[in-house]
């Protein structure tokens, strides 16, 4: 019955007000027991939060975490060429060992950035799940199902792999791991596969997560082939249930925004990736105004190139204003919500709020940096000025994952060395 | 005749290739004496650069450094409302002491971000110059001349202040401080003031720096009043000499890009500020393709909200691709150039290149972060993944300004405390 008190700091309340309070964590249940003044005496152990802001842990709503291995491997190319010329040839050489090493590197980076939960679509997901179990984060994981370029039977096998993973790993790591069925996108998975496997995923009662409306180029073929906009096609396939979440949602028209609002399916906005691949600007303010749940994701490190939700929040505010042609759009409070409650709701993980009874998933952000001085508005600082390196402590499910910048659940040097070796070997195989 | 060797690291060459080499700094002359293997024995002192990349110090081409006092004070508003409702009323309450405290805070932040040179336009510039002298950076400083809302004689007085500062401070701080004549913009300074004072600035042989074509709203009145685009009007006023540099250049048409190329005047791109104020997207790739010298600036911290050139480089790449609708535009190597040689050339400071005989203005970037692993491409890492907090050491003019994250020329705690006190008092006066 161990309890931990975070003392001397300020906390970010669910309504985004900030006040001075200690936070008492019940490490047995993994939940916040109490928030209030002077909780040190009530705790078995204390952790210093002076000159710091205790925030909900950040939630990364869309990632391919093992792609850290390809960080900086190929930049400055549009999505299609980048995938076909660089990423897919390299990914064809991935081994389960490489994926586990890349995942650990990404988890290390996320813990160091105050991220406590994420959604991930990739391959060899049992290896990613193993890494998540050790690292201590919360995750919504799924095998990325692709049918393009495959015979129908091979595509069915891939979908079966996706279903089996979703079935077997849901609730793993003492409940920290949840799963989803993850068809890659509307253009890379056949109608037949959707028709057969969406009902099977519904039987498992897991959400469905896919890329949708990321580039203009992927909208046209769907309209040509099916005679409707992509999200109308998605709805016809049964893909827009309230628990489902779509990555990107850049090229959505008014009818599709309405459809998202009606169905309650969520969008995970990935501004850095959308900018870096010149995919476009998602209409985030319009989506929010329509009542659509919007989360925030980094996408893979190869198109970002980091996994910091604080960076992503700043990017979201910046590009959201350009998209709306309005400096008041996608304001500081909005992007802090996107990175916490927005993502948590979108991917269906129980996190994002600091209140008694909520999961103790939190980050403690050091406020003493010159770049965070003066302190007129701490929500503004989170949105526009704070960086991953300002995060002092990271706690997930009541467990301390990082203390004073030292990650406790992974050996940082070992993780970096293994990932470097796997990345080097991977690129050698791909270029052989 | 003290010499300092940076040992065990890799260096970023002027052609943006990276190789292993030590750097020998002659602290007497402030210049790089030698670059090559095993220079430790040739030096009086060594500084560790293992697992690090030695880069040119970053150059911030456009700033209002004392505006750190207003960081996070007013966000999420368009330029006009933000200036008239929040920034100008607060600035009206600025004292020379407040400006010096804000400048020191900004200099502290810049040193910690590896910045060694910057251009600054503000008020009480003699106090900014004092802070620069102590902090040890290089700067191009000027008093911001404004005539809008003033009687002509008061505007002339302001211009005289600008001229006097440019005259008296050029070459201060052992030559690290250079000056410029800095009329605020084409719409906030009258034609009469330009006509009288541009020739006087030319007599002093200092560059002219102003804001230009930042928002669409500032183009229309110039076209209405003068019948030509803003940069044609600027040329007619004598403002586009090769040593002159314009901040922003967002809303420039083809004729204006051609004019910049012909006249050799430079543009300092401020992507974060342009996004945050929804001013628009500067056509950076088009400017570069036309042969225009482009630098990179943070603008003031109130519209950014940090002063890191690494953040700014990432922003420039991201929004540059959107502006060009091309993921290949404004590539990693381009933004690293913008942040180093581009800015140095634009603002006329002798920095930005690591080669023997060049000023020893450099930053040493730690490469061991999870977010900088693996190391496929270090130029990509500088552009897309490295953060201010990765900078270990900062050296300017041969002098060590920061060693192992400790700033040696300023007392960080003292600077933060003073700036906080001044910022709090300033806001109280403004809101009284």
Interface residues (C-beta under 8 A of the other chain):
Chain A: X68 X69 X70 X71 X72 X73 X75 X76 X77 X78 X79 X82 X105 X108 X109 X112 X113 X272 X275 X276 X277 X278 X280 X281 X301 X304 X305 X306 X307 X308 X315 X317 X318 X319 X321 X322 X324 X325 X326 X327 X328 X329 X331 X332 X368 X369 X370 X371 X373 X374 X375 X376 X377 X380 X381 X383 X384 X385 X387 X388 X389 X390 X412 X415 X416 X419 X420 X423 X424 X427
Chain B: X68 X69 X70 X71 X72 X73 X75 X76 X77 X78 X79 X82 X105 X108 X109 X112 X113 X272 X275 X276 X277 X278 X280 X281 X301 X304 X305 X306 X307 X308 X315 X317 X318 X319 X321 X322 X324 X325 X326 X327 X328 X329 X331 X332 X368 X369 X370 X371 X373 X374 X375 X376 X377 X380 X381 X383 X384 X385 X387 X388 X389 X390 X412 X415 X416 X419 X420 X423 X424 X427
